[in-house]
């Protein structure tokens, strides 16, 4: 039975007196209190450590259902931020498990979708077998948002959902977009027929602004050698098929600049890095493109893709 907010209010609003001494609030209780009061939060101020993880999970799981929709989402968001600040994979997995069990089952559909999107920032090694099994159960139950669960299951490379996804395709009840997501998930898991299906669709789409915006993220999501090879070859292409990022300038540019941004995070030892906003961390774009093209020509056969 969940503890009431009244009880937590008594716990969180006052200092605890123990053995005649005043004991300050636990940092996880301070965070809970701030969210319940809708205060502005700077997560670094709470100094929550890996040793606080069990208390954090217990506290939020006990009383979270009594938060409103916005407060619950804020809780998922800051728990993700806390987890990503840890170096210990076990501590990260503990908080990831909380979001999967609680956030992905939130009473609000929008919160479930938002919580799913928070999970893509976690390293793959944080997805334990228990976490994968929980995600697979949402797919098996055809729970909503089903396609978002499917895409997450593919991203986490949960191999035992392959049969479930093939059944979804055979049922023939998916929309065109949903069918594409299922094929992508199967392709990322390693299903050869789906990889071939996706690559045929990708190659037939050519390259332009719309493809860069909507399809290239799917190509990267596949995480297959054939897909990343395709983007590297396109970086070598001299055609100017994309438009300038400045809407006031009518100028065709090479799509390679945006493709470099897409592949940089997923290739081991790629020569160009991105800044915090995802833009190329370079001073001279032409020089950077030349450097990347030389790297591709030298490493095309041997480069490695990050899992």
N, C-alpha and C positions, 0 to 999 in steps of 0.2 A: 504494500500500500504506500502510495507516494506521500511524503511529508507535505504539509500545507505551506502555502506562502507565508501565512501568519507565523508559523513556527520558524521558518527561515528568516522572516523579518526580525524576530527576536534575536536570532543567531547572528544576523549580519549587521543590524543597525547599531548594536551595542558591543562594547568590549567585554570579553569574558574575564571573570574574576576567578582565579584558581590559586588555592593555597595562600590567599591574601595578597596575591600579586596580580597586576593587570597584564593580560596577555593580548597582544595585537591580533587583529583578524588575519586569518590565513589568506595568502594572495588569491587563491581560487575563490574564496568567499567574497573578497573585495571585487573581483571581476563579476561574479554573479550579482552582487549588490548593484554595481554600476549599470549592468544591462537591465536589471529590473526597474531601475530608476530612469532609464533612457538617457543616461549621461553620455557625453562624448568620451571616447575611449582611445587612449594611446597604449597599445598592448605591451610595449616595452616597459611601461611604468609599473607593471604588475609583477615582473620578475618571477614568473612561474617557471619552475625547473622540472626536469625529468622526474624528480622525486615527488612532485605534486600530481602526477598523472592520475593515479588511482583515485585520489580525493576529488580531482576535477571531474572525472567520469561519474563518480558516485553522486556528487552534488548536482550536476546538470541533469543526469538521467533521472534522478529522483523528482526534481521539481520542474523540469523543462515543459511538460505538458500544460502547466498552468501559465506559461508565457503566452503572449499573443503571437500572431504570425510573424510580425517584424522582429520581435525579440528572439524568437526561435531561430530565424535565419541569421541574425547577428551572432547568436551563440555558435552556430555551425561555422560561420566565417572566422570568428576569432579562435575557435578551437583548431581550425585548419592552420591559421597563422602561427599559433603556438607550436603545433606539431612540426611545421616546416622549419621552425627555428631550432629544433633539436638535432643533434648529431646521431643519437642512438636510434637505430631502426626499430627496436622493440617498443620504445616509447612512442615513436611515430605511428607504428602499427596499432598500438592501443587506442590512440585517438582516431585513427582512420577507421578502426572497427566501430567506434562509437558513432561516427558520422554515417557509416554504412547501415548500422542496425537502427539508428534513431532518425537521422536526417533523411535517409532514403525511404523511410516509412512515415514521414511527417504527414499530418492530417491535411495539409495544403499541397495541392499538386504543384503549384509554382515553387514552393519551398523544396519539394523533392527534386525538381529539375535543377534548381540552383545548387542544392547539396551535391548532386551528381557532378555538376561542372566543377565544384571545388576539388573533387578527387583527382582530376587529371594532373594536378601539380605534385602529387605524391610520387616518389620514386617507385619503380616497379617492384623492387624487393620488399616494399612495405605491405604488398598484397599477399597476406598469408593464405594458406589453404582454407582456413576457417572463413576469412573475408571473401575469398573467391566463391566458396560454397553459398554464402549468404546472397551474393549478387546473382549467382546462378539460380537460386530459388525464386528470385523476383522474375527472372526471365521465364522459368518453368511455369510460374503461376500466372503469366501474361498480365502482370500488374502494370498499372500506368504510373509514369510514362514509359510504356514498353520499349519503344524504339530507343529512348535514352538509356534504358537499362541494357539493351542489346549492344549499343555502341560502347558503353562502359565495359561490358563483358568482353568484347573484342579487344578493347584497348588493354585490358589486364591480361589478355591472352589466356582466357579460361577455356581450356581445351574441351572440357566435358559439356560445354553448351553447344558444341558443333551440331550434335544430333537435333537439339531443340531448334536451332536456327534453320537447319535444312527442312525440318517439319513446317516451319513458318513459310518457307518458300513454296513448299509443295501444296500448302493449303490454298494458295492463290488468292488470298484475301487482303494482301498488303497493297497500300498505295504505291505509286511509282517511287516516291521518295523513300518510303519505308523499305521497299524492296532493295533499293540502292544501299541503304545503311546496313541491312542484313548481309548483303554481298560484301560490303567493306569489312564488316566484323569477321565474317568467315575468312576473307582474304588475309586479314591481319593474323588470325589464328593459324593460318597456313593451308587452308583448303585450296588445292591446286585449281579446281574448276572456277572457284570464285576469284582467285587471283587473275586468271586468264580473262574472265568476264570483265573485271574492273579495268584491266589494262587495255582491253579492246575499246571500252567506253572512253578511257582517258586519251588514247591515241587518236580517236576519231573526233575529239573535241578541239584539236589544234591548240593555239596559245593566243590569248588576248587578255584584256583587263578582266572580263567576266570569269574566265577560266582561272586566272591568278587569284581572284577574290573568293570564288566559290568552290573550285575543284582542287586547286593545289593543296589546301589543307587536308582534303581527303586522300590525296596521293601520299602525303607525308604520314597520315594516320595509318595507311596500309603497312608501313614499316617493312616493306619487302624490297629486296635488292633490285628487282626489275623496275619497281616504281621510282626509287631514288635514282637509279641509272638514267631513267627517262628525264628527270629534272636536270641532272648534270649535263646531259647532252643538250638540253634546251638552253642552258647557261652558255654553252659554246656557240649557240646560234647567233648569227650577226643580224638577223631580221629585227626591225623595229616595229613591233606589233602592239605595244602598250602605250598608254598616254601618260603625259607628264603628271606627277602628283599635284602640281599647281594648276587648279582649274582655270586660272586666268591665262594660261599659256597653252596655245594649241600646238603641241609638239609631240610627235611620235618618238618614243624611246624604246630601248631594248628592254624586254621583260626580265632579263637576267638579274637586274638589281633586286627585284622583288623575289625572284627565285632563290637568290643567295640568302635572303632573310629567312626563307622557308626551310632550307636544308641545313643551315648553320647549326641549329640546336640538336640535330639528330645524327650528325656525322662526327665520328671520333677524330679529333685533331684537325678540324676544319680550319683553314687559315684566317678566317674572319670571324670576329665575335659580335654579339648584339649587345646593345645597352639595355637598361632596365625596361624601356618601353618597347623593345623588340625591333628597334631600328639598327642598321649596320653601324658598328662602332668604327667609323673610318672618317678621314678628313678629305680624301680625294677618291670619289666614286670610280672614276675611270682607272685609276691606279689599282684600286681594290679589285675591280673586275678583271683586270689583266693578271693580277696575282692569283685570283681564284681559278682563272682559266689555265694558268700554268700548273697549278696544283692538281686540277682535274686530269690534265693530260699525263701528269707524272704518277698519279695515284688511282686512276680509274679502275684498274684491275685489283687493287689491294686494299682500298679504303674499307672501313668498318662502320656499320650502322649501330647506333646506341639502342639498346633494348628498352 
